[in-house]
């Protein structure tokens, strides 16, 4: 009985500990993932901003967007400098791609939602891909087009893999430290109580089976005093039940 109670409480404490650590781990990983995604996006946003300023400086000199041939070399150089970049595109106000790090995509049309954001002079991104984009605005405040950079999800996942392993390692260390402490603490705290409960259960069973009274010692605490009164009431109830059973049996024999 004492060991059983301690084991049950230990199991409950371990379950609570594991649940708390799992919840904290999920929250921490989610927060780190959000921060990492923001950092990766910011890094590529700097590159897009650099290309944007390069193009806008040339637009302010009065050159039309389609005539800025050196920009093709710029986007190809940026792509070559970072192998994780999927693609860099520059398109006009009608959505047609005029420069692309993949020359085979020149002349294609960008998604319509990009043009809607472009018309508002806002940055934009696709919902189903990792994209950083900014509008191209000439010296008269007119939107000439936009520049977008595509980067893969692997840029984020590559950094989160080691982070997840570090979190699992720290969780394992914490569990290895606190799990034995929880088990030991439950045994130390509950062993005495469990022994008292086991003793009381034995005494109560004896009183019910054989009769008699439970007389608390002079130094008994409130628990033992209350248990003695409870055992007395149980014995009295048991005696009445036995007497009633005897009466019923006697009546049955008479009939």
Secondary structure, DSSP 4 states (H G I P E B T S, - for coil): -HHHHHHHHHHHHHHHHHHHHHHHHHHHHHHHHHHHHHHHHHHHHHHHHHHHHHHHHHHTTT--GGG-THHHHHHHHHHHH-TTEEEEEEEETTSBEEEESSGGGTT-B--HHHHHHHHTT--B--TTS-EEEEEEE-TTS-EEEEEEEEE-THHHHHHHHHHHHHHHHHHHHHHHHHHHHHHHHHHHHHHHHHHHHHHHHHHHHHHHHH-------TT--HHHHHHHHHHHHHHHHHHHHHHHHHHHHHHHHH-
